[in-house]
Amino acid sequence: MEQDIQEVLISEEEIERHVAEIGRQISRDYADKNPIFVGVLKGCFIFMADLMRHVTVNCTMDFMSVSSYRGTTSTGAVKINKDLNEDIEGRHLILVEDILDSGVTLNYLKNYLSVRRPASIRVATLMDKPARRKADIYADYSCFEVPDAFVVGYGLDYNENYRNLPYIGILKPEVYE
């Protein structure tokens, strides 16, 4: 695995520090609001678990599973594989995603969920990659802005591999080309 990484972009320590900061900010912003964290599977699972450990307000969580990627690029078509189990009407939602890339998936989800009349919808992401944005959506909480490179680790994958790396690394192009 390690031999496939071109460089470590974000260290384990940097991730830990920034995730804690976001958790503290969310705790301040959502004091007495009982938000529901909605994780977008599979990539969010490590980030969301660590983030939740730093949130100090009452909250609940649920997960959605969606697909829109083939290989390394978004197809533009979003398919919901698992919907929410909880009623979100009147609730404050925080969509948790590993990376905000093209924005197509999160924009679709935000619109899809808004018809259920939540009190608010915000986005928390580990990484923001604005260079690839195709949809008009922005992160309310973001740990890192990353360049237009193919990144893996800390939940992000290439063909379901590399999710277990404790850092964010840039994958060597020869691995996915």
C-alpha positions in Angstrom: 0.0 0.0 0.0 2.6 2.5 1.1 4.5 2.1 -2.2 1.5 3.4 -4.1 1.6 6.7 -2.3 3.3 9.5 -4.1 3.4 11.8 -1.0 1.7 12.3 2.3 -0.4 15.4 1.9 -1.9 15.6 5.4 -0.4 13.8 8.4 -2.3 11.8 11.0 -1.5 14.5 13.6 -2.8 17.4 11.3 -6.0 15.5 10.7 -6.5 14.9 14.4 -6.0 18.6 15.3 -8.3 19.9 12.6 -11.1 17.4 13.2 -11.0 18.4 16.9 -11.3 22.1 15.9 -14.3 21.4 13.7 -15.9 19.3 16.5 -15.5 22.2 18.9 -17.0 24.7 16.4 -20.0 22.5 15.7 -20.6 22.1 19.5 -20.6 25.9 19.9 -22.9 26.4 16.8 -25.4 23.7 17.8 -25.6 24.2 21.6 -29.2 23.2 22.6 -30.2 22.3 19.0 -29.8 18.5 19.0 -28.5 18.1 15.5 -28.6 15.0 13.4 -25.3 14.0 11.7 -25.9 12.3 8.4 -22.9 10.4 7.2 -22.5 9.8 3.5 -21.0 6.3 3.2 -18.5 4.8 2.8 -15.9 7.5 2.7 -17.1 9.5 5.8 -17.0 6.7 8.3 -13.5 7.4 9.8 -13.9 11.2 9.7 -17.4 11.0 11.2 -16.4 8.7 14.0 -13.5 11.0 15.0 -15.6 14.1 14.6 -18.4 12.7 16.8 -15.8 12.1 19.6 -15.2 15.9 19.6 -18.9 17.0 19.6 -20.1 17.8 23.1 -23.8 18.5 22.5 -26.7 16.1 22.4 -27.0 14.8 18.8 -28.1 11.7 16.8 -26.7 10.2 13.7 -27.8 8.3 10.6 -26.2 7.3 7.4 -27.0 7.4 3.7 -25.2 5.4 1.0 -25.0 6.9 -2.4 -23.0 6.2 -5.6 -22.0 8.5 -8.3 -18.4 7.5 -9.1 -16.9 5.2 -11.7 -13.2 4.8 -11.2 -11.8 8.2 -10.4 -14.5 10.5 -11.8 -18.1 11.3 -11.0 -20.7 10.1 -13.4 -23.0 13.0 -12.6 -25.8 10.6 -11.8 -26.5 10.1 -8.1 -28.1 6.8 -6.9 -29.3 6.4 -3.4 -28.5 2.9 -2.1 -29.6 3.5 1.5 -31.8 6.3 2.7 -32.2 7.7 6.2 -34.0 5.8 8.9 -34.9 8.9 11.0 -37.5 11.6 10.4 -35.7 14.8 9.8 -38.6 17.3 9.8 -37.7 20.3 12.0 -34.2 18.8 12.7 -30.9 20.5 12.1 -28.9 18.3 9.7 -25.2 18.2 9.3 -24.2 16.3 6.2 -20.8 14.6 6.8 -18.7 13.8 3.8 -15.1 12.8 3.3 -14.4 15.2 0.4 -16.3 17.9 -1.4 -15.1 17.4 -4.9 -17.4 18.2 -7.9 -20.2 18.8 -5.4 -22.7 17.0 -7.6 -23.5 14.3 -4.9 -23.8 16.7 -2.0 -25.8 19.2 -4.0 -28.2 16.4 -5.0 -28.5 15.2 -1.4 -29.1 18.7 0.0 -31.9 19.2 -2.4 -33.2 15.7 -1.9 -33.3 16.1 1.9 -34.6 19.7 1.9 -38.1 18.5 0.7 -38.4 16.7 4.1 -38.4 20.1 5.8 -35.4 20.0 8.1 -34.7 23.2 10.2 -31.4 23.6 8.4 -28.8 21.7 6.4 -25.1 22.3 6.7 -22.1 20.4 5.3 -19.1 19.2 7.2 -16.2 17.8 5.1 -12.7 16.6 5.9 -11.5 18.0 2.6 -12.6 20.6 0.1 -11.3 20.4 -3.5 -12.8 23.6 -5.1 -10.8 23.2 -8.3 -13.1 20.4 -9.4 -16.4 22.0 -8.3 -19.3 21.6 -10.8 -22.2 22.3 -8.5 -23.0 25.5 -6.5 -22.3 24.1 -3.0 -19.9 24.9 -0.3 -18.8 23.4 3.0 -19.9 25.1 6.2 -17.2 23.2 8.1 -14.0 22.0 6.3 -10.7 20.8 7.8 -8.5 21.1 4.7 -8.5 22.6 1.2 -6.7 20.2 -1.1 -5.3 20.5 -4.6 -6.6 18.7 -7.7 -4.9 15.4 -7.0 -6.2 11.9 -6.4 -6.2 11.5 -2.6 -6.7 8.4 -0.6 -6.5 7.3 3.1 -8.5 8.1 6.2 -11.7 6.6 4.6 -11.0 7.7 1.0 -10.4 4.9 -1.4 -9.5 3.9 -4.9 -11.4 0.7 -5.8 -12.2 0.1 -2.1 -8.5 0.1 -1.2 -6.4 2.5 0.9 -9.2 3.6 3.3 -7.3 2.3 6.2 -4.3 4.6 5.8 -4.1 6.9 8.9 -3.2 9.9 6.7 -4.2 11.5 3.4 -1.9 10.6 0.6 -1.7 11.4 -3.1 -2.0 8.2 -5.1 0.6 7.7 -7.8 -1.0 8.2 -11.2 0.4 4.9 -12.5 -1.8 3.1 -9.9 -5.1 4.3 -11.4 -4.3 5.1 -15.0 
